[in-house]
Amino acid sequence: MKAGVIVFPGSNCDIDAYKVLEKLDVEVEYIWHDEKIENVDLILLPGGFSYGDYLRCGAIARFAKALENINDHIEKGKLVLGICNGFQILTELKALPGALLRNKNLNFICSDCNLIVENNSTPFTNLFTKGEVVNFPIAHGEGNYYIDEEGLDELIKNNQIVFRYQNNPNGSVYDIAGIVNKKEMYLV
């Protein structure tokens, strides 16, 4: 497998993502935001503050040249992983349903967080057990996932909810902490 970590002005977790993939013996490269993505099996959109998040988290990054062909990438059966700001970018691209809002308490949250595995059949979660509680770090001011009732019903019906917060820190609808698209090729 070959992975590409997209680097935006303002990314701050790109090096961490690169190092983790390297430790997993994945061939990995950095891809600058204004380069075309070619010949990778996994696109990783890291956390941080792409373009300073000046308009809205991910709003400017969605226009990056590196993301022009992301839907073609998925259609070919390749993977995309969006972490934190990467999740926000994927919702801005409309590659994933819903939106990220300010945390309900309007504070930046930086802590470890227990998540419940809801769907362990994705390429990203198949080593977990359904219902398993896993601990991940979170760091966000806009991590409050919102989707309307009809959209939530679709997520539930299609088994697209991958992680739920054990103790919801940010107000996310239905305690959602991570979802996949219908093809289970995106994870956030």
C-alpha positions as CSV (number, residue, x, y, z in Angstrom):
1,M,0.0,0.0,0.0
2,K,1.2,3.5,-0.8
3,A,-0.2,6.5,1.1
4,G,-0.2,10.2,0.6
5,V,-0.5,12.7,3.5
6,I,-1.9,16.0,2.2
7,V,-0.1,19.0,3.6
8,F,-2.1,22.3,3.7
9,P,-0.9,25.6,4.9
10,G,-1.8,25.3,8.6
11,S,-1.7,21.5,8.9
12,N,-0.1,20.5,12.2
13,C,-0.6,16.7,12.3
14,D,0.8,15.9,9.0
15,I,4.2,14.8,10.4
16,D,2.5,12.6,13.1
17,A,0.3,11.0,10.4
18,Y,3.4,10.3,8.2
19,K,5.3,8.8,11.1
20,V,2.5,6.5,12.1
21,L,2.1,5.2,8.5
22,E,5.9,4.8,8.3
23,K,5.8,2.7,11.6
24,L,3.1,0.5,10.0
25,D,5.5,-0.2,7.1
26,V,3.3,1.7,4.7
27,E,5.1,3.5,1.8
28,V,4.2,7.1,2.4
29,E,4.8,10.5,0.9
30,Y,3.8,14.1,1.6
31,I,1.5,15.7,-1.1
32,W,1.4,19.5,-1.1
33,H,-2.1,20.9,-1.3
34,D,-1.5,22.4,-4.8
35,E,-0.2,19.1,-6.3
36,K,-2.3,16.5,-8.1
37,I,-2.7,13.2,-6.3
38,E,-1.4,10.3,-8.3
39,N,-0.5,6.7,-7.6
40,V,-1.6,6.4,-3.9
41,D,-4.0,3.8,-2.4
42,L,-4.7,5.9,0.7
43,I,-5.2,9.6,1.0
44,L,-4.8,10.9,4.5
45,L,-6.2,14.4,5.4
46,P,-4.5,15.3,8.7
47,G,-5.7,17.6,11.5
48,G,-4.7,21.2,12.0
49,F,-6.0,24.5,10.7
50,S,-5.9,24.3,6.9
51,Y,-5.5,27.8,5.5
52,G,-5.9,29.1,9.1
53,D,-9.6,28.0,9.1
54,Y,-10.4,31.7,8.4
55,L,-13.8,31.3,6.9
56,R,-14.9,28.0,8.4
57,C,-13.0,24.8,9.1
58,G,-12.1,23.2,5.8
59,A,-14.0,25.7,3.7
60,I,-11.0,26.9,1.8
61,A,-9.1,23.6,1.8
62,R,-12.0,22.0,-0.2
63,F,-10.8,23.9,-3.2
64,A,-7.2,22.6,-3.1
65,K,-5.9,21.1,-6.3
66,A,-4.9,18.0,-4.4
67,L,-8.6,17.3,-3.8
68,E,-9.9,17.8,-7.3
69,N,-10.0,14.1,-8.1
70,I,-10.9,12.7,-4.7
71,N,-14.1,11.2,-6.0
72,D,-12.3,9.5,-8.8
73,H,-9.9,8.1,-6.2
74,I,-12.9,6.6,-4.3
75,E,-14.6,5.2,-7.4
76,K,-11.4,3.2,-8.1
77,G,-11.8,1.6,-4.7
78,K,-9.1,3.5,-2.9
79,L,-9.2,4.9,0.6
80,V,-9.5,8.3,2.3
81,L,-9.0,9.0,6.0
82,G,-9.9,12.4,7.4
83,I,-8.7,13.1,10.9
84,C,-10.1,16.2,12.7
85,N,-9.6,19.0,10.2
86,G,-9.6,16.3,7.5
87,F,-13.1,15.3,8.6
88,Q,-14.2,18.9,8.4
89,I,-12.7,19.1,4.9
90,L,-14.6,16.0,3.8
91,T,-17.9,17.5,5.0
92,E,-17.1,20.7,3.2
93,L,-16.5,18.7,0.0
94,K,-19.9,17.0,0.5
95,A,-18.0,13.7,0.4
96,L,-19.5,13.0,3.8
97,P,-22.9,14.2,5.0
98,G,-23.4,16.6,7.8
99,A,-21.3,19.5,9.1
100,L,-19.0,20.4,12.0
101,L,-20.1,23.2,14.3
102,R,-18.5,24.9,17.2
103,N,-18.4,22.8,20.4
104,K,-21.5,23.2,22.5
105,N,-19.5,24.9,25.3
106,L,-17.7,27.1,22.7
107,N,-14.4,26.0,24.2
108,F,-11.4,24.2,22.5
109,I,-11.2,20.7,23.8
110,C,-7.9,18.8,24.0
111,S,-8.1,15.5,25.9
112,D,-8.2,11.8,25.6
113,C,-11.7,10.5,24.8
114,N,-13.3,7.1,25.0
115,L,-15.1,6.0,21.8
116,I,-17.4,3.1,21.3
117,V,-16.9,1.1,18.1
118,E,-20.2,0.9,16.3
119,N,-19.0,-0.5,12.9
120,N,-16.0,-2.8,12.8
121,S,-16.5,-3.9,9.2
122,T,-14.7,-1.1,7.5
123,P,-11.1,-1.3,6.2
124,F,-10.2,1.1,9.0
125,T,-11.9,-0.6,11.9
126,N,-11.8,-4.4,11.2
127,L,-9.3,-5.1,13.9
128,F,-11.7,-3.8,16.6
129,T,-14.7,-5.6,18.1
130,K,-18.2,-4.1,17.8
131,G,-19.0,-2.4,21.1
132,E,-15.3,-2.2,22.1
133,V,-14.3,1.0,23.9
134,V,-11.2,2.6,22.5
135,N,-9.3,5.7,23.7
136,F,-8.2,8.4,21.2
137,P,-6.9,11.9,21.7
138,I,-9.2,14.8,20.5
139,A,-8.3,18.4,20.0
140,H,-10.9,20.6,18.4
141,G,-13.0,23.7,18.7
142,E,-15.4,22.7,15.9
143,G,-16.0,19.0,16.6
144,N,-19.7,19.2,17.2
145,Y,-21.0,16.9,14.4
146,Y,-24.5,17.9,13.1
147,I,-26.8,16.2,10.7
148,D,-30.5,16.6,10.3
149,E,-32.9,13.9,11.4
150,E,-33.4,12.5,7.9
151,G,-29.6,12.3,7.4
152,L,-29.2,10.6,10.8
153,D,-31.7,8.0,9.9
154,E,-29.8,7.3,6.7
155,L,-26.5,7.0,8.6
156,I,-28.1,4.5,11.0
157,K,-29.9,2.5,8.3
158,N,-26.7,2.2,6.2
159,N,-24.4,1.4,9.2
160,Q,-22.2,4.4,8.5
161,I,-21.6,5.4,12.1
162,V,-18.3,4.0,13.0
163,F,-17.5,5.6,16.4
164,R,-19.7,7.2,19.1
165,Y,-18.5,9.1,22.1
166,Q,-18.9,7.3,25.4
167,N,-19.3,10.7,27.1
168,N,-20.0,13.3,24.4
169,P,-17.7,16.2,25.0
170,N,-18.8,18.6,22.2
171,G,-22.6,18.1,21.5
172,S,-22.4,15.9,18.5
173,V,-25.7,14.6,17.3
174,Y,-26.3,11.0,18.5
175,D,-22.8,11.1,20.1
176,I,-21.3,10.6,16.7
177,A,-17.5,10.7,16.6
178,G,-16.7,9.1,13.3
179,I,-18.6,8.0,10.1
180,V,-17.9,6.4,6.7
181,N,-19.5,7.1,3.4
182,K,-21.8,4.5,1.9
183,K,-18.9,2.7,0.2
184,E,-17.0,2.6,3.6
185,M,-14.0,4.1,1.9
186,Y,-13.9,7.4,3.9
187,L,-13.4,7.5,7.6
188,V,-13.4,10.5,9.8
